[in-house]
């Protein structure tokens, strides 16, 4: 499960992996970030505590569309 932590002072956020108490960088080249997208594609909002940010959902939707084309 993931939690989105938002900054009070900036309009940024990070993704926390609950099981490992670690954070995922918002970097498409990062394998953990790609795993988050895969989990969103497979499980939807059930893999998050709270709402999924729009841009993260859009990235997952784009990845899913690319996978369907293959």
mmCIF file of the N, C-alpha and C atoms, coordinates in Angstrom:
data_MODEL
# 
_entry.id   MODEL 
# 
loop_
_atom_site.group_PDB 
_atom_site.id 
_atom_site.type_symbol 
_atom_site.label_atom_id 
_atom_site.label_alt_id 
_atom_site.label_comp_id 
_atom_site.label_asym_id 
_atom_site.label_entity_id 
_atom_site.label_seq_id 
_atom_site.pdbx_PDB_ins_code 
_atom_site.Cartn_x 
_atom_site.Cartn_y 
_atom_site.Cartn_z 
_atom_site.occupancy 
_atom_site.B_iso_or_equiv 
_atom_site.pdbx_formal_charge 
_atom_site.auth_seq_id 
_atom_site.auth_comp_id 
_atom_site.auth_asym_id 
_atom_site.auth_atom_id 
_atom_site.pdbx_PDB_model_num 
ATOM 1   N N  . UNK A 1 1  ? 0.842  -1.174 0.000   1.00 0.00 ? 1  UNK A N  1 
ATOM 2   C CA . UNK A 1 1  ? 0.000  0.000  0.000   1.00 0.00 ? 1  UNK A CA 1 
ATOM 3   C C  . UNK A 1 1  ? 0.888  1.239  0.000   1.00 0.00 ? 1  UNK A C  1 
ATOM 4   N N  . UNK A 1 2  ? 0.372  2.289  -0.591  1.00 0.00 ? 2  UNK A N  1 
ATOM 5   C CA . UNK A 1 2  ? 1.100  3.548  -0.699  1.00 0.00 ? 2  UNK A CA 1 
ATOM 6   C C  . UNK A 1 2  ? 0.318  4.676  -0.014  1.00 0.00 ? 2  UNK A C  1 
ATOM 7   N N  . UNK A 1 3  ? 1.064  5.662  0.425   1.00 0.00 ? 3  UNK A N  1 
ATOM 8   C CA . UNK A 1 3  ? 0.488  6.879  0.983   1.00 0.00 ? 3  UNK A CA 1 
ATOM 9   C C  . UNK A 1 3  ? 1.120  8.051  0.249   1.00 0.00 ? 3  UNK A C  1 
ATOM 10  N N  . UNK A 1 4  ? 0.326  9.035  -0.088  1.00 0.00 ? 4  UNK A N  1 
ATOM 11  C CA . UNK A 1 4  ? 0.837  10.264 -0.690  1.00 0.00 ? 4  UNK A CA 1 
ATOM 12  C C  . UNK A 1 4  ? 1.053  11.275 0.421   1.00 0.00 ? 4  UNK A C  1 
ATOM 13  N N  . UNK A 1 5  ? 2.276  11.761 0.524   1.00 0.00 ? 5  UNK A N  1 
ATOM 14  C CA . UNK A 1 5  ? 2.606  12.827 1.482   1.00 0.00 ? 5  UNK A CA 1 
ATOM 15  C C  . UNK A 1 5  ? 2.759  14.120 0.697   1.00 0.00 ? 5  UNK A C  1 
ATOM 16  N N  . UNK A 1 6  ? 1.980  15.114 1.056   1.00 0.00 ? 6  UNK A N  1 
ATOM 17  C CA . UNK A 1 6  ? 2.065  16.400 0.374   1.00 0.00 ? 6  UNK A CA 1 
ATOM 18  C C  . UNK A 1 6  ? 2.771  17.420 1.261   1.00 0.00 ? 6  UNK A C  1 
ATOM 19  N N  . UNK A 1 7  ? 3.459  18.324 0.614   1.00 0.00 ? 7  UNK A N  1 
ATOM 20  C CA . UNK A 1 7  ? 4.153  19.383 1.329   1.00 0.00 ? 7  UNK A CA 1 
ATOM 21  C C  . UNK A 1 7  ? 3.174  20.495 1.651   1.00 0.00 ? 7  UNK A C  1 
ATOM 22  N N  . UNK A 1 8  ? 3.269  21.030 2.845   1.00 0.00 ? 8  UNK A N  1 
ATOM 23  C CA . UNK A 1 8  ? 2.397  22.140 3.232   1.00 0.00 ? 8  UNK A CA 1 
ATOM 24  C C  . UNK A 1 8  ? 2.804  23.441 2.554   1.00 0.00 ? 8  UNK A C  1 
ATOM 25  N N  . UNK A 1 9  ? 4.060  23.545 2.181   1.00 0.00 ? 9  UNK A N  1 
ATOM 26  C CA . UNK A 1 9  ? 4.593  24.804 1.670   1.00 0.00 ? 9  UNK A CA 1 
ATOM 27  C C  . UNK A 1 9  ? 4.728  24.837 0.157   1.00 0.00 ? 9  UNK A C  1 
ATOM 28  N N  . UNK A 1 10 ? 4.772  23.689 -0.464  1.00 0.00 ? 10 UNK A N  1 
ATOM 29  C CA . UNK A 1 10 ? 4.908  23.616 -1.911  1.00 0.00 ? 10 UNK A CA 1 
ATOM 30  C C  . UNK A 1 10 ? 3.808  22.717 -2.450  1.00 0.00 ? 10 UNK A C  1 
ATOM 31  N N  . UNK A 1 11 ? 3.620  22.767 -3.741  1.00 0.00 ? 11 UNK A N  1 
ATOM 32  C CA . UNK A 1 11 ? 2.613  21.907 -4.358  1.00 0.00 ? 11 UNK A CA 1 
ATOM 33  C C  . UNK A 1 11 ? 3.273  20.625 -4.847  1.00 0.00 ? 11 UNK A C  1 
ATOM 34  N N  . UNK A 1 12 ? 4.050  19.990 -3.989  1.00 0.00 ? 12 UNK A N  1 
ATOM 35  C CA . UNK A 1 12 ? 4.738  18.758 -4.339  1.00 0.00 ? 12 UNK A CA 1 
ATOM 36  C C  . UNK A 1 12 ? 4.268  17.640 -3.419  1.00 0.00 ? 12 UNK A C  1 
ATOM 37  N N  . UNK A 1 13 ? 4.612  16.438 -3.783  1.00 0.00 ? 13 UNK A N  1 
ATOM 38  C CA . UNK A 1 13 ? 4.265  15.293 -2.972  1.00 0.00 ? 13 UNK A CA 1 
ATOM 39  C C  . UNK A 1 13 ? 5.324  14.215 -3.160  1.00 0.00 ? 13 UNK A C  1 
ATOM 40  N N  . UNK A 1 14 ? 5.295  13.227 -2.294  1.00 0.00 ? 14 UNK A N  1 
ATOM 41  C CA . UNK A 1 14 ? 6.099  12.039 -2.487  1.00 0.00 ? 14 UNK A CA 1 
ATOM 42  C C  . UNK A 1 14 ? 5.245  10.824 -2.176  1.00 0.00 ? 14 UNK A C  1 
ATOM 43  N N  . UNK A 1 15 ? 5.733  9.675  -2.611  1.00 0.00 ? 15 UNK A N  1 
ATOM 44  C CA . UNK A 1 15 ? 4.998  8.429  -2.447  1.00 0.00 ? 15 UNK A CA 1 
ATOM 45  C C  . UNK A 1 15 ? 5.726  7.594  -1.399  1.00 0.00 ? 15 UNK A C  1 
ATOM 46  N N  . UNK A 1 16 ? 5.001  7.204  -0.376  1.00 0.00 ? 16 UNK A N  1 
ATOM 47  C CA . UNK A 1 16 ? 5.577  6.365  0.675   1.00 0.00 ? 16 UNK A CA 1 
ATOM 48  C C  . UNK A 1 16 ? 5.056  4.940  0.520   1.00 0.00 ? 16 UNK A C  1 
ATOM 49  N N  . UNK A 1 17 ? 5.980  3.980  0.566   1.00 0.00 ? 17 UNK A N  1 
ATOM 50  C CA . UNK A 1 17 ? 5.611  2.568  0.569   1.00 0.00 ? 17 UNK A CA 1 
ATOM 51  C C  . UNK A 1 17 ? 5.406  2.178  2.032   1.00 0.00 ? 17 UNK A C  1 
ATOM 52  N N  . UNK A 1 18 ? 4.189  1.858  2.396   1.00 0.00 ? 18 UNK A N  1 
ATOM 53  C CA . UNK A 1 18 ? 3.850  1.607  3.789   1.00 0.00 ? 18 UNK A CA 1 
ATOM 54  C C  . UNK A 1 18 ? 4.628  0.408  4.349   1.00 0.00 ? 18 UNK A C  1 
ATOM 55  N N  . UNK A 1 19 ? 4.694  -0.680 3.598   1.00 0.00 ? 19 UNK A N  1 
ATOM 56  C CA . UNK A 1 19 ? 5.299  -1.914 4.097   1.00 0.00 ? 19 UNK A CA 1 
ATOM 57  C C  . UNK A 1 19 ? 6.773  -1.748 4.469   1.00 0.00 ? 19 UNK A C  1 
ATOM 58  N N  . UNK A 1 20 ? 7.494  -0.933 3.697   1.00 0.00 ? 20 UNK A N  1 
ATOM 59  C CA . UNK A 1 20 ? 8.934  -0.784 3.918   1.00 0.00 ? 20 UNK A CA 1 
ATOM 60  C C  . UNK A 1 20 ? 9.307  0.550  4.535   1.00 0.00 ? 20 UNK A C  1 
ATOM 61  N N  . UNK A 1 21 ? 8.319  1.421  4.725   1.00 0.00 ? 21 UNK A N  1 
ATOM 62  C CA . UNK A 1 21 ? 8.558  2.760  5.264   1.00 0.00 ? 21 UNK A CA 1 
ATOM 63  C C  . UNK A 1 21 ? 9.626  3.499  4.459   1.00 0.00 ? 21 UNK A C  1 
ATOM 64  N N  . UNK A 1 22 ? 9.557  3.338  3.139   1.00 0.00 ? 22 UNK A N  1 
ATOM 65  C CA . UNK A 1 22 ? 10.505 4.006  2.250   1.00 0.00 ? 22 UNK A CA 1 
ATOM 66  C C  . UNK A 1 22 ? 9.736  4.875  1.257   1.00 0.00 ? 22 UNK A C  1 
ATOM 67  N N  . UNK A 1 23 ? 10.476 5.709  0.555   1.00 0.00 ? 23 UNK A N  1 
ATOM 68  C CA . UNK A 1 23 ? 9.865  6.664  -0.364  1.00 0.00 ? 23 UNK A CA 1 
ATOM 69  C C  . UNK A 1 23 ? 10.296 6.392  -1.794  1.00 0.00 ? 23 UNK A C  1 
ATOM 70  N N  . UNK A 1 24 ? 9.398  6.660  -2.718  1.00 0.00 ? 24 UNK A N  1 
ATOM 71  C CA . UNK A 1 24 ? 9.635  6.450  -4.136  1.00 0.00 ? 24 UNK A CA 1 
ATOM 72  C C  . UNK A 1 24 ? 9.847  7.810  -4.793  1.00 0.00 ? 24 UNK A C  1 
ATOM 73  N N  . UNK A 1 25 ? 10.956 7.980  -5.503  1.00 0.00 ? 25 UNK A N  1 
ATOM 74  C CA . UNK A 1 25 ? 11.157 9.250  -6.212  1.00 0.00 ? 25 UNK A CA 1 
ATOM 75  C C  . UNK A 1 25 ? 10.183 9.366  -7.389  1.00 0.00 ? 25 UNK A C  1 
ATOM 76  N N  . UNK A 1 26 ? 9.788  10.580 -7.686  1.00 0.00 ? 26 UNK A N  1 
ATOM 77  C CA . UNK A 1 26 ? 8.883  10.826 -8.811  1.00 0.00 ? 26 UNK A CA 1 
ATOM 78  C C  . UNK A 1 26 ? 9.709  10.912 -10.093 1.00 0.00 ? 26 UNK A C  1 
ATOM 79  N N  . UNK A 1 27 ? 10.293 9.788  -10.454 1.00 0.00 ? 27 UNK A N  1 
ATOM 80  C CA . UNK A 1 27 ? 11.202 9.700  -11.592 1.00 0.00 ? 27 UNK A CA 1 
ATOM 81  C C  . UNK A 1 27 ? 10.791 8.516  -12.456 1.00 0.00 ? 27 UNK A C  1 
ATOM 82  N N  . UNK A 1 28 ? 10.312 8.771  -13.675 1.00 0.00 ? 28 UNK A N  1 
ATOM 83  C CA . UNK A 1 28 ? 9.873  7.670  -14.542 1.00 0.00 ? 28 UNK A CA 1 
ATOM 84  C C  . UNK A 1 28 ? 10.957 6.623  -14.813 1.00 0.00 ? 28 UNK A C  1 
ATOM 85  N N  . UNK A 1 29 ? 12.221 6.975  -14.662 1.00 0.00 ? 29 UNK A N  1 
ATOM 86  C CA . UNK A 1 29 ? 13.298 6.014  -14.884 1.00 0.00 ? 29 UNK A CA 1 
ATOM 87  C C  . UNK A 1 29 ? 13.514 5.097  -13.682 1.00 0.00 ? 29 UNK A C  1 
ATOM 88  N N  . UNK A 1 30 ? 12.883 5.396  -12.573 1.00 0.00 ? 30 UNK A N  1 
ATOM 89  C CA . UNK A 1 30 ? 13.059 4.615  -11.345 1.00 0.00 ? 30 UNK A CA 1 
ATOM 90  C C  . UNK A 1 30 ? 12.162 3.379  -11.371 1.00 0.00 ? 30 UNK A C  1 
ATOM 91  N N  . UNK A 1 31 ? 12.719 2.220  -11.047 1.00 0.00 ? 31 UNK A N  1 
ATOM 92  C CA . UNK A 1 31 ? 11.944 0.979  -11.093 1.00 0.00 ? 31 UNK A CA 1 
ATOM 93  C C  . UNK A 1 31 ? 10.821 0.948  -10.051 1.00 0.00 ? 31 UNK A C  1 
ATOM 94  N N  . UNK A 1 32 ? 11.044 1.559  -8.894  1.00 0.00 ? 32 UNK A N  1 
ATOM 95  C CA . UNK A 1 32 ? 9.981  1.612  -7.881  1.00 0.00 ? 32 UNK A CA 1 
ATOM 96  C C  . UNK A 1 32 ? 8.822  2.474  -8.345  1.00 0.00 ? 32 UNK A C  1 
ATOM 97  N N  . UNK A 1 33 ? 9.126  3.563  -9.040  1.00 0.00 ? 33 UNK A N  1 
ATOM 98  C CA . UNK A 1 33 ? 8.067  4.418  -9.597  1.00 0.00 ? 33 UNK A CA 1 
ATOM 99  C C  . UNK A 1 33 ? 7.245  3.619  -10.614 1.00 0.00 ? 33 UNK A C  1 
ATOM 100 N N  . UNK A 1 34 ? 7.920  2.849  -11.449 1.00 0.00 ? 34 UNK A N  1 
ATOM 101 C CA . UNK A 1 34 ? 7.213  2.029  -12.432 1.00 0.00 ? 34 UNK A CA 1 
ATOM 102 C C  . UNK A 1 34 ? 6.348  0.977  -11.750 1.00 0.00 ? 34 UNK A C  1 
ATOM 103 N N  . UNK A 1 35 ? 6.810  0.452  -10.618 1.00 0.00 ? 35 UNK A N  1 
ATOM 104 C CA . UNK A 1 35 ? 6.016  -0.507 -9.838  1.00 0.00 ? 35 UNK A CA 1 
ATOM 105 C C  . UNK A 1 35 ? 4.754  0.158  -9.291  1.00 0.00 ? 35 UNK A C  1 
ATOM 106 N N  . UNK A 1 36 ? 4.879  1.397  -8.849  1.00 0.00 ? 36 UNK A N  1 
ATOM 107 C CA . UNK A 1 36 ? 3.702  2.142  -8.380  1.00 0.00 ? 36 UNK A CA 1 
ATOM 108 C C  . UNK A 1 36 ? 2.689  2.267  -9.514  1.00 0.00 ? 36 UNK A C  1 
ATOM 109 N N  . UNK A 1 37 ? 3.165  2.624  -10.700 1.00 0.00 ? 37 UNK A N  1 
ATOM 110 C CA . UNK A 1 37 ? 2.259  2.743  -11.852 1.00 0.00 ? 37 UNK A CA 1 
ATOM 111 C C  . UNK A 1 37 ? 1.600  1.408  -12.162 1.00 0.00 ? 37 UNK A C  1 
ATOM 112 N N  . UNK A 1 38 ? 2.383  0.329  -12.121 1.00 0.00 ? 38 UNK A N  1 
ATOM 113 C CA . UNK A 1 38 ? 1.822  -1.002 -12.375 1.00 0.00 ? 38 UNK A CA 1 
ATOM 114 C C  . UNK A 1 38 ? 0.753  -1.360 -11.343 1.00 0.00 ? 38 UNK A C  1 
ATOM 115 N N  . UNK A 1 39 ? 1.002  -1.020 -10.097 1.00 0.00 ? 39 UNK A N  1 
ATOM 116 C CA . UNK A 1 39 ? 0.021  -1.298 -9.047  1.00 0.00 ? 39 UNK A CA 1 
ATOM 117 C C  . UNK A 1 39 ? -1.249 -0.489 -9.251  1.00 0.00 ? 39 UNK A C  1 
ATOM 118 N N  . UNK A 1 40 ? -1.120 0.757  -9.690  1.00 0.00 ? 40 UNK A N  1 
ATOM 119 C CA . UNK A 1 40 ? -2.304 1.571  -9.981  1.00 0.00 ? 40 UNK A CA 1 
ATOM 120 C C  . UNK A 1 40 ? -3.092 0.941  -11.125 1.00 0.00 ? 40 UNK A C  1 
ATOM 121 N N  . UNK A 1 41 ? -2.385 0.482  -12.154 1.00 0.00 ? 41 UNK A N  1 
ATOM 122 C CA . UNK A 1 41 ? -3.043 -0.147 -13.298 1.00 0.00 ? 41 UNK A CA 1 
ATOM 123 C C  . UNK A 1 41 ? -3.789 -1.400 -12.853 1.00 0.00 ? 41 UNK A C  1 
ATOM 124 N N  . UNK A 1 42 ? -3.148 -2.227 -12.028 1.00 0.00 ? 42 UNK A N  1 
ATOM 125 C CA . UNK A 1 42 ? -3.729 -3.504 -11.619 1.00 0.00 ? 42 UNK A CA 1 
ATOM 126 C C  . UNK A 1 42 ? -4.773 -3.379 -10.516 1.00 0.00 ? 42 UNK A C  1 
ATOM 127 N N  . UNK A 1 43 ? -4.528 -2.499 -9.532  1.00 0.00 ? 43 UNK A N  1 
ATOM 128 C CA . UNK A 1 43 ? -5.383 -2.451 -8.344  1.00 0.00 ? 43 UNK A CA 1 
ATOM 129 C C  . UNK A 1 43 ? -6.228 -1.190 -8.227  1.00 0.00 ? 43 UNK A C  1 
ATOM 130 N N  . UNK A 1 44 ? -5.897 -0.175 -9.004  1.00 0.00 ? 44 UNK A N  1 
ATOM 131 C CA . UNK A 1 44 ? -6.621 1.085  -8.909  1.00 0.00 ? 44 UNK A CA 1 
ATOM 132 C C  . UNK A 1 44 ? -6.371 1.760  -7.574  1.00 0.00 ? 44 UNK A C  1 
ATOM 133 N N  . UNK A 1 45 ? -7.349 2.480  -7.084  1.00 0.00 ? 45 UNK A N  1 
ATOM 134 C CA . UNK A 1 45 ? -7.216 3.250  -5.845  1.00 0.00 ? 45 UNK A CA 1 
ATOM 135 C C  . UNK A 1 45 ? -7.070 2.365  -4.612  1.00 0.00 ? 45 UNK A C  1 
ATOM 136 N N  . UNK A 1 46 ? -7.326 1.060  -4.742  1.00 0.00 ? 46 UNK A N  1 
ATOM 137 C CA . UNK A 1 46 ? -7.209 0.157  -3.592  1.00 0.00 ? 46 UNK A CA 1 
ATOM 138 C C  . UNK A 1 46 ? -5.781 0.058  -3.058  1.00 0.00 ? 46 UNK A C  1 
ATOM 139 N N  . UNK A 1 47 ? -4.788 0.389  -3.882  1.00 0.00 ? 47 UNK A N  1 
ATOM 140 C CA . UNK A 1 47 ? -3.397 0.283  -3.422  1.00 0.00 ? 47 UNK A CA 1 
ATOM 141 C C  . UNK A 1 47 ? -2.928 1.566  -2.739  1.00 0.00 ? 47 UNK A C  1 
ATOM 142 N N  . UNK A 1 48 ? -3.808 2.561  -2.623  1.00 0.00 ? 48 UNK A N  1 
ATOM 143 C CA . UNK A 1 48 ? -3.464 3.831  -1.986  1.00 0.00 ? 48 UNK A CA 1 
ATOM 144 C C  . UNK A 1 48 ? -4.350 4.104  -0.790  1.00 0.00 ? 48 UNK A C  1 
ATOM 145 N N  . UNK A 1 49 ? -3.754 4.741  0.191   1.00 0.00 ? 49 UNK A N  1 
ATOM 146 C CA . UNK A 1 49 ? -4.517 5.294  1.297   1.00 0.00 ? 49 UNK A CA 1 
ATOM 147 C C  . UNK A 1 49 ? -4.755 6.757  0.924   1.00 0.00 ? 49 UNK A C  1 
ATOM 148 N N  . UNK A 1 50 ? -5.961 7.106  0.628   1.00 0.00 ? 50 UNK A N  1 
ATOM 149 C CA . UNK A 1 50 ? -6.270 8.460  0.154   1.00 0.00 ? 50 UNK A CA 1 
ATOM 150 C C  . UNK A 1 50 ? -6.350 8.492  -1.362  1.00 0.00 ? 50 UNK A C  1 
ATOM 151 N N  . UNK A 1 51 ? -6.407 9.695  -1.887  1.00 0.00 ? 51 UNK A N  1 
ATOM 152 C CA . UNK A 1 51 ? -6.561 9.891  -3.324  1.00 0.00 ? 51 UNK A CA 1 
ATOM 153 C C  . UNK A 1 51 ? -5.226 9.807  -4.053  1.00 0.00 ? 51 UNK A C  1 
ATOM 154 N N  . UNK A 1 52 ? -5.286 9.331  -5.294  1.00 0.00 ? 52 UNK A N  1 
ATOM 155 C CA . UNK A 1 52 ? -4.112 9.299  -6.159  1.00 0.00 ? 52 UNK A CA 1 
ATOM 156 C C  . UNK A 1 52 ? -4.030 10.660 -6.854  1.00 0.00 ? 52 UNK A C  1 
ATOM 157 N N  . UNK A 1 53 ? -2.874 11.338 -6.817  1.00 0.00 ? 53 UNK A N  1 
ATOM 158 C CA . UNK A 1 53 ? -2.752 12.617 -7.526  1.00 0.00 ? 53 UNK A CA 1 
ATOM 159 C C  . UNK A 1 53 ? -3.049 12.454 -9.017  1.00 0.00 ? 53 UNK A C  1 
ATOM 160 N N  . UNK A 1 54 ? -3.651 13.469 -9.595  1.00 0.00 ? 54 UNK A N  1 
ATOM 161 C CA . UNK A 1 54 ? -4.067 13.410 -11.000 1.00 0.00 ? 54 UNK A CA 1 
ATOM 162 C C  . UNK A 1 54 ? -2.923 13.070 -11.943 1.00 0.00 ? 54 UNK A C  1 
ATOM 163 N N  . UNK A 1 55 ? -1.755 13.701 -11.736 1.00 0.00 ? 55 UNK A N  1 
ATOM 164 C CA . UNK A 1 55 ? -0.646 13.458 -12.658 1.00 0.00 ? 55 UNK A CA 1 
ATOM 165 C C  . UNK A 1 55 ? -0.098 12.038 -12.523 1.00 0.00 ? 55 UNK A C  1 
ATOM 166 N N  . UNK A 1 56 ? -0.187 11.447 -11.347 1.00 0.00 ? 56 UNK A N  1 
ATOM 167 C CA . UNK A 1 56 ? 0.247  10.065 -11.161 1.00 0.00 ? 56 UNK A CA 1 
ATOM 168 C C  . UNK A 1 56 ? -0.750 9.112  -11.828 1.00 0.00 ? 56 UNK A C  1 
ATOM 169 N N  . UNK A 1 57 ? -2.031 9.384  -11.683 1.00 0.00 ? 57 UNK A N  1 
ATOM 170 C CA . UNK A 1 57 ? -3.048 8.578  -12.359 1.00 0.00 ? 57 UNK A CA 1 
ATOM 171 C C  . UNK A 1 57 ? -2.906 8.700  -13.870 1.00 0.00 ? 57 UNK A C  1 
ATOM 172 N N  . UNK A 1 58 ? -2.626 9.904  -14.365 1.00 0.00 ? 58 UNK A N  1 
ATOM 173 C CA . UNK A 1 58 ? -2.439 10.108 -15.805 1.00 0.00 ? 58 UNK A CA 1 
ATOM 174 C C  . UNK A 1 58 ? -1.240 9.315  -16.320 1.00 0.00 ? 58 UNK A C  1 
ATOM 175 N N  . UNK A 1 59 ? -0.162 9.271  -15.533 1.00 0.00 ? 59 UNK A N  1 
ATOM 176 C CA . UNK A 1 59 ? 1.020  8.492  -15.926 1.00 0.00 ? 59 UNK A CA 1 
ATOM 177 C C  . UNK A 1 59 ? 0.687  7.007  -15.987 1.00 0.00 ? 59 UNK A C  1 
ATOM 178 N N  . UNK A 1 60 ? -0.098 6.517  -15.028 1.00 0.00 ? 60 UNK A N  1 
ATOM 179 C CA . UNK A 1 60 ? -0.510 5.111  -15.033 1.00 0.00 ? 60 UNK A CA 1 
ATOM 180 C C  . UNK A 1 60 ? -1.422 4.825  -16.227 1.00 0.00 ? 60 UNK A C  1 
ATOM 181 N N  . UNK A 1 61 ? -2.333 5.735  -16.524 1.00 0.00 ? 61 UNK A N  1 
ATOM 182 C CA . UNK A 1 61 ? -3.225 5.558  -17.667 1.00 0.00 ? 61 UNK A CA 1 
ATOM 183 C C  . UNK A 1 61 ? -2.440 5.528  -18.982 1.00 0.00 ? 61 UNK A C  1 
ATOM 184 N N  . UNK A 1 62 ? -1.443 6.402  -19.093 1.00 0.00 ? 62 UNK A N  1 
ATOM 185 C CA . UNK A 1 62 ? -0.612 6.440  -20.301 1.00 0.00 ? 62 UNK A CA 1 
ATOM 186 C C  . UNK A 1 62 ? 0.190  5.134  -20.441 1.00 0.00 ? 62 UNK A C  1 
ATOM 187 N N  . UNK A 1 63 ? 0.708  4.630  -19.335 1.00 0.00 ? 63 UNK A N  1 
ATOM 188 C CA . UNK A 1 63 ? 1.453  3.376  -19.371 1.00 0.00 ? 63 UNK A CA 1 
ATOM 189 C C  . UNK A 1 63 ? 0.535  2.227  -19.763 1.00 0.00 ? 63 UNK A C  1 
ATOM 190 N N  . UNK A 1 64 ? -0.666 2.201  -19.219 1.00 0.00 ? 64 UNK A N  1 
ATOM 191 C CA . UNK A 1 64 ? -1.629 1.149  -19.549 1.00 0.00 ? 64 UNK A CA 1 
ATOM 192 C C  . UNK A 1 64 ? -1.989 1.196  -21.029 1.00 0.00 ? 64 UNK A C  1 
ATOM 193 N N  . UNK A 1 65 ? -2.166 2.387  -21.565 1.00 0.00 ? 65 UNK A N  1 
ATOM 194 C CA . UNK A 1 65 ? -2.501 2.532  -22.985 1.00 0.00 ? 65 UNK A CA 1 
ATOM 195 C C  . UNK A 1 65 ? -1.360 2.031  -23.860 1.00 0.00 ? 65 UNK A C  1 
ATOM 196 N N  . UNK A 1 66 ? -0.129 2.321  -23.450 1.00 0.00 ? 66 UNK A N  1 
ATOM 197 C CA . UNK A 1 66 ? 1.041  1.864  -24.194 1.00 0.00 ? 66 UNK A CA 1 
ATOM 198 C C  . UNK A 1 66 ? 1.133  0.345  -24.162 1.00 0.00 ? 66 UNK A C  1 
ATOM 199 N N  . UNK A 1 67 ? 0.836  -0.260 -23.025 1.00 0.00 ? 67 UNK A N  1 
ATOM 200 C CA . UNK A 1 67 ? 0.887  -1.723 -22.896 1.00 0.00 ? 67 UNK A CA 1 
ATOM 201 C C  . UNK A 1 67 ? -0.187 -2.388 -23.738 1.00 0.00 ? 67 UNK A C  1 
ATOM 202 N N  . UNK A 1 68 ? -1.341 -1.742 -23.896 1.00 0.00 ? 68 UNK A N  1 
ATOM 203 C CA . UNK A 1 68 ? -2.423 -2.302 -24.709 1.00 0.00 ? 68 UNK A CA 1 
ATOM 204 C C  . UNK A 1 68 ? -2.071 -2.309 -26.174 1.00 0.00 ? 68 UNK A C  1 
ATOM 205 N N  . UNK A 1 69 ? -1.238 -1.361 -26.607 1.00 0.00 ? 69 UNK A N  1 
ATOM 206 C CA . UNK A 1 69 ? -0.859 -1.256 -28.010 1.00 0.00 ? 69 UNK A CA 1 
ATOM 207 C C  . UNK A 1 69 ? 0.097  -2.372 -28.427 1.00 0.00 ? 69 UNK A C  1 
ATOM 208 N N  . UNK A 1 70 ? 0.784  -2.942 -27.466 1.00 0.00 ? 70 UNK A N  1 
ATOM 209 C CA . UNK A 1 70 ? 1.797  -3.963 -27.766 1.00 0.00 ? 70 UNK A CA 1 
ATOM 210 C C  . UNK A 1 70 ? 1.157  -5.278 -28.072 1.00 0.00 ? 70 UNK A C  1 
# 
